[in-house]
């Protein structure tokens, strides 16, 4: 399988380091450069290794890590995985070194309009990923959930050959990759899933094991936030592209409603008590709050609020998530709300 000869990852946090490391592991002849900052970046530079954990166990992959923008020069493909709020500043910083490289953005939120003025139109691809990765310690990245990643052209000027090379290169990671010519709809699909996940962060709630399986949280927080988001996107004439498995927001909503049926309550209780181990999802907002860093909340729940304002309608639940996350951002020692407090707050907001 022909893949890019040199792959660079700008913003090699959890997702970027995992993709880059797995590509290097499965295609050792490919030159892979991870651009990372902070303790995580320094650890990879000092050791020359990124440690990847997942269903495969642990792999210590020899890697080139750097903080120098010049290190990406000559790349055939650049995976852009910086925090959405850092998109313009970082892309501008690296613009002279990106050159003719294909740029694939795998970020939360909607970001093509931010990259389009900086990256060549014919080389820009964007996407979403339903994988869930976390940095457990500097230099160590864990794949908590291996979901599908979907990429597609940001404009009609992207050729089939460009899209094919990006697809084959990312697929070399052996993480599931799909192509979509309606990528904006796939991004909004992921965004709506994240609006619920980011709400779970407010109470440091495990989204799967403590959130959606809890009847009150499911019905007072998750489903209302999702329904509000769907209503806003419909009003804004934003279509949603379906994706595979439970990464699809419509399948996910149907599952949540099914959990409310009488016969399924016993099943839910058995799951909670039984040996079935659901993956623990660690959202970037939670990790940023724990590190006293700005979060991406304005580009996820905040995107729903922005669209609602454009349509002259309200999105009070997503606005409340944004407000409360910013409240947590404003303190040095984060104390999360209780799950019951969040449930009551959103019950009250929904009743307004």
C-alpha distance (Angstrom), angle and dihedral (degrees) to the residues before:
residue distance angle dihedral
X1 . . .
X2 3.84 . .
X3 3.78 112.8 .
X4 3.79 135.1 167.8
X5 3.81 112.3 -66.1
X6 3.80 93.9 -140.9
X7 3.78 123.0 29.8
X8 3.78 122.7 -176.9
X9 3.79 126.4 -171.6
X10 3.79 115.9 -151.5
X11 3.79 107.7 -159.1
X12 3.80 98.0 18.5
X13 3.77 98.3 -168.4
X14 3.77 120.2 135.0
X15 3.82 100.9 -45.1
X16 3.78 96.7 34.3
X17 3.80 95.1 46.8
X18 3.80 91.2 47.1
X19 3.79 94.2 51.3
X20 3.79 93.5 42.3
X21 3.78 93.6 45.3
X22 3.80 94.1 48.2
X23 3.81 92.0 47.9
X24 3.81 88.8 52.7
X25 3.80 91.6 46.5
X26 3.81 94.6 52.2
X27 3.83 96.3 33.9
X28 3.83 104.1 34.6
X29 3.81 91.9 170.2
X30 3.84 89.5 64.4
X31 3.79 115.0 94.5
X32 3.81 107.7 -128.2
X33 3.80 124.0 -172.2
X34 3.80 121.6 -171.4
X35 3.81 115.9 -156.8
X36 3.79 107.1 -159.4
X37 3.77 139.2 152.6
X38 3.80 139.0 -150.2
X39 3.78 126.3 22.2
X40 3.81 91.5 -31.8
X41 3.79 92.6 56.2
X42 3.80 94.1 42.9
X43 3.81 92.0 50.5
X44 3.81 92.5 52.4
X45 3.80 91.3 46.7
X46 3.79 93.7 49.8
X47 3.81 95.6 45.6
X48 3.79 98.2 33.8
X49 3.80 85.6 -138.8
X50 3.78 138.8 99.7
X51 3.82 115.1 -156.4
X52 3.80 113.7 -143.0
X53 3.79 122.6 -165.5
X54 3.77 127.5 -170.4
X55 3.79 143.8 112.3
X56 3.81 86.4 -42.8
X57 3.81 92.7 61.9
X58 3.81 116.6 -120.3
X59 3.78 128.6 -27.2
X60 3.79 122.5 -171.1
X61 3.79 102.8 -155.9
X62 3.83 120.8 -166.0
X63 3.78 105.3 -126.1
X64 3.79 142.9 168.9
X65 3.78 110.8 -121.2
X66 3.78 125.9 -178.1
X67 3.79 144.3 159.5
X68 3.82 93.6 -151.1
X69 3.83 114.9 106.6
X70 3.81 89.4 -148.3
X71 3.81 89.3 66.6
X72 3.82 90.2 77.6
X73 3.82 93.3 58.3
X74 3.80 112.8 124.3
X75 3.81 94.6 21.9
X76 3.79 118.0 153.8
X77 3.80 91.4 -160.4
X78 3.79 131.6 18.5
X79 3.79 121.2 -163.2
X80 3.80 107.5 -151.5
X81 3.80 111.2 -155.4
X82 3.80 106.0 151.6
X83 3.80 122.0 135.6
X84 3.78 108.7 -77.6
X85 3.81 93.2 -120.1
X86 3.84 88.5 58.0
X87 3.82 95.0 50.3
X88 3.81 101.0 104.9
X89 3.81 97.1 39.3
X90 3.81 93.7 47.3
X91 3.81 96.5 42.5
X92 3.81 89.3 49.7
X93 3.80 91.2 49.5
X94 3.81 91.6 52.3
X95 3.81 98.4 36.5
X96 3.83 96.0 103.8
X97 3.82 91.2 52.5
X98 3.79 99.2 43.7
X99 3.79 92.4 72.8
X100 3.82 113.9 157.1
X101 3.80 94.8 -16.5
X102 3.79 121.0 133.8
X103 3.81 106.7 -114.1
X104 3.80 119.1 -150.6
X105 3.79 115.0 -171.1
X106 3.80 114.9 -154.4
X107 3.80 100.7 176.0
X108 3.76 138.0 132.7
X109 3.76 117.1 -99.0
X110 3.79 128.8 15.3
X111 3.79 111.3 -51.0
X112 3.81 112.2 152.3
X113 3.80 91.3 101.0
X114 3.81 88.2 56.3
X115 3.81 94.6 51.0
X116 3.81 98.9 37.7
X117 3.83 96.0 80.7
X118 3.82 90.8 51.1
X119 3.83 107.3 35.2
X120 3.79 122.2 59.3
X121 3.78 108.8 -96.1
X122 3.82 94.7 -130.6
X123 3.80 91.3 52.9
X124 3.81 101.7 47.1
X125 3.79 121.8 105.6
X126 3.79 125.5 169.2
X127 3.76 133.8 -167.8
X128 3.76 152.2 153.5
X129 3.76 132.5 -116.9
X130 3.77 129.4 -151.4
X131 3.79 90.8 -165.6
X132 3.79 114.3 113.7
X133 3.79 116.0 -145.3
X134 3.77 132.2 169.9
X135 3.79 137.6 -171.9
X136 3.79 102.1 -124.9
X137 3.78 92.5 -178.5
X138 3.79 133.3 -14.3
X139 3.79 109.5 -61.0
X140 3.82 93.5 9.2
X141 3.83 120.7 100.1
X142 3.81 125.3 -177.4
X143 3.79 127.1 -157.9
X144 3.81 102.3 -142.2
X145 3.79 95.0 175.1
X146 3.80 128.5 10.7
X147 3.78 104.7 -148.0
X148 3.78 129.2 161.6
X149 3.80 122.3 -76.5
X150 3.80 117.7 -150.1
X151 3.80 124.1 -160.4
X152 3.77 132.6 179.8
X153 3.80 144.4 160.3
X154 3.79 118.3 -70.5
X155 3.81 89.3 -150.2
X156 3.80 141.3 12.0
X157 3.79 89.8 -103.8
X158 3.80 92.3 75.3
X159 3.79 108.3 102.1
X160 3.79 127.5 -137.0
X161 3.81 89.9 -114.8
X162 3.81 91.2 56.2
X163 3.78 92.1 48.6
X164 3.81 91.5 46.6
X165 3.81 93.6 52.6
X166 3.81 91.4 49.0
X167 3.79 91.0 48.3
X168 3.81 94.2 49.4
X169 3.80 92.5 45.5
X170 3.81 95.6 51.0
X171 3.81 91.1 41.1
X172 3.81 87.6 58.2
X173 3.81 85.5 74.8
X174 3.84 86.0 67.3
X175 3.80 88.8 -129.6
X176 3.83 111.4 129.2
X177 3.83 112.9 -90.3
X178 3.80 129.4 -174.9
X179 3.81 132.3 -174.7
X180 3.79 122.9 -136.4
X181 3.79 130.7 179.7
X182 3.82 87.5 -159.6
X183 3.76 96.0 56.4
X184 3.82 96.3 151.0
X185 3.80 89.1 64.6
X186 3.81 90.5 50.7
X187 3.80 89.9 50.6
X188 3.79 91.4 52.9
X189 3.81 88.7 48.6
X190 3.81 90.0 58.0
X191 3.80 92.0 40.9
X192 3.81 92.0 59.0
X193 3.79 91.4 49.7
X194 3.79 88.7 51.8
X195 3.81 92.8 50.9
X196 3.80 87.6 66.8
X197 3.79 94.4 40.6
X198 3.79 92.5 50.8
X199 3.80 89.7 51.3
X200 3.80 88.3 56.9
X201 3.80 89.0 58.5
X202 3.82 90.3 65.9
X203 3.80 89.5 75.1
X204 3.82 96.2 26.8
X205 3.79 85.0 -112.3
X206 3.79 120.2 167.4
X207 3.80 98.9 -119.9
X208 3.81 96.7 -143.3
X209 3.79 104.9 29.8
X210 3.81 100.8 35.3
X211 3.79 103.5 16.8
X212 3.79 117.6 47.7
X213 3.81 92.6 24.8
X214 3.80 89.4 57.9
X215 3.82 107.3 85.9
X216 3.80 96.8 -148.2
X217 3.81 95.1 46.1
X218 3.80 91.4 44.3
X219 3.81 94.0 51.4
X220 3.80 101.0 34.8
X221 3.82 99.8 38.2
X222 3.82 116.8 13.2
X223 3.79 102.8 40.7
X224 3.83 96.1 40.1
X225 3.82 91.6 49.7
X226 3.80 90.7 48.6
X227 3.80 93.9 46.2
X228 3.80 90.2 48.8
X229 3.80 91.0 51.3
X230 3.80 92.5 49.6
X231 3.80 90.2 49.3
X232 3.81 92.0 51.0
X233 3.81 94.3 47.2
X234 3.80 90.2 49.8
X235 3.80 90.5 51.0
X236 3.81 90.0 48.5
X237 3.82 90.7 49.1
X238 3.81 91.8 -120.0
X239 3.78 111.6 152.1
X240 3.80 121.8 -146.2
X241 3.79 119.4 -137.7
X242 3.78 115.2 -144.9
X243 3.80 118.2 -124.1
X244 3.77 134.1 -169.1
X245 3.81 126.9 -71.0
X246 3.79 125.5 -19.6
X247 3.79 89.2 -24.4
X248 3.81 84.7 84.0
X249 3.79 110.9 95.8
X250 3.81 94.1 -145.1
X251 3.80 93.4 53.0
X252 3.78 88.7 45.5
X253 3.81 92.9 52.8
X254 3.81 90.6 48.4
X255 3.80 89.3 51.9
X256 3.81 92.1 50.8
X257 3.79 91.3 51.0
X258 3.80 91.0 46.9
X259 3.80 89.4 56.4
X260 3.81 87.6 64.1
X261 3.80 93.8 60.7
X262 3.84 112.2 106.2
X263 3.79 95.8 -117.9
X264 3.78 92.6 51.7
X265 3.79 95.2 55.8
X266 3.81 89.5 74.7
X267 3.80 89.7 49.5
X268 3.79 91.2 50.8
X269 3.80 91.7 50.0
X270 3.80 90.4 49.5
X271 3.80 90.9 50.9
X272 3.79 90.3 51.4
X273 3.82 92.3 49.2
X274 3.79 99.6 34.6
X275 3.80 135.3 82.2
X276 3.84 95.0 -98.5
X277 3.78 106.6 120.6
X278 3.77 113.9 -151.4
X279 3.81 115.9 -160.3
X280 3.77 117.1 -96.6
X281 3.80 109.2 -125.2
X282 3.81 116.4 -148.6
X283 3.77 110.4 -163.5
X284 3.78 122.3 -150.8
X285 3.82 90.2 -124.5
X286 3.81 90.1 60.4
X287 3.80 92.5 47.0
X288 3.81 91.2 48.7
X289 3.80 93.0 49.0
X290 3.80 90.6 50.9
X291 3.81 89.0 52.2
X292 3.84 93.7 44.4
X293 3.79 91.8 -116.7
X294 3.82 129.4 139.8
X295 3.80 112.1 -93.6
X296 3.81 134.2 -137.8
X297 3.79 92.9 -117.9
X298 3.84 94.0 118.8
X299 3.81 89.5 59.5
X300 3.81 97.4 49.5
X301 3.82 115.5 29.7
X302 3.79 85.1 13.1
X303 3.80 90.3 57.6
X304 3.81 89.2 58.5
X305 3.81 89.7 50.1
X306 3.82 91.0 48.3
X307 3.80 92.6 51.9
X308 3.80 90.5 46.3
X309 3.80 90.5 53.8
X310 3.81 90.4 49.9
X311 3.80 89.1 53.6
X312 3.82 92.6 44.5
X313 3.80 92.6 -119.9
X314 3.79 132.3 117.2
X315 3.80 129.8 -104.7
X316 3.83 100.0 -179.5
X317 3.81 97.2 162.0
X318 3.79 95.8 53.3
X319 3.81 89.0 41.7
X320 3.80 88.6 55.2
X321 3.81 91.3 52.1
X322 3.81 89.6 51.8
X323 3.80 92.3 47.4
X324 3.79 94.8 48.7
X325 3.81 94.5 46.0
X326 3.80 89.5 51.9
X327 3.81 87.9 49.7
X328 3.81 89.2 55.3
X329 3.81 90.6 45.7
X330 3.80 90.6 56.6
X331 3.82 95.8 65.3
X332 3.80 128.6 69.1
X333 3.79 96.0 -144.5
X334 3.80 105.9 49.0
X335 3.79 116.3 -146.1
X336 3.78 110.0 -175.6
X337 3.78 123.5 -142.9
X338 3.80 119.9 -107.3
X339 3.79 117.1 -102.1
X340 3.79 90.2 -118.7
X341 3.80 91.4 52.3
X342 3.81 91.1 51.6
X343 3.80 91.7 47.7
X344 3.81 90.9 51.8
X345 3.80 93.0 45.4
X346 3.79 92.5 53.0
X347 3.78 92.4 44.4
X348 3.79 87.5 56.1
X349 3.82 94.3 45.2
X350 3.80 91.9 49.1
X351 3.79 89.3 52.3
X352 3.79 93.5 54.6
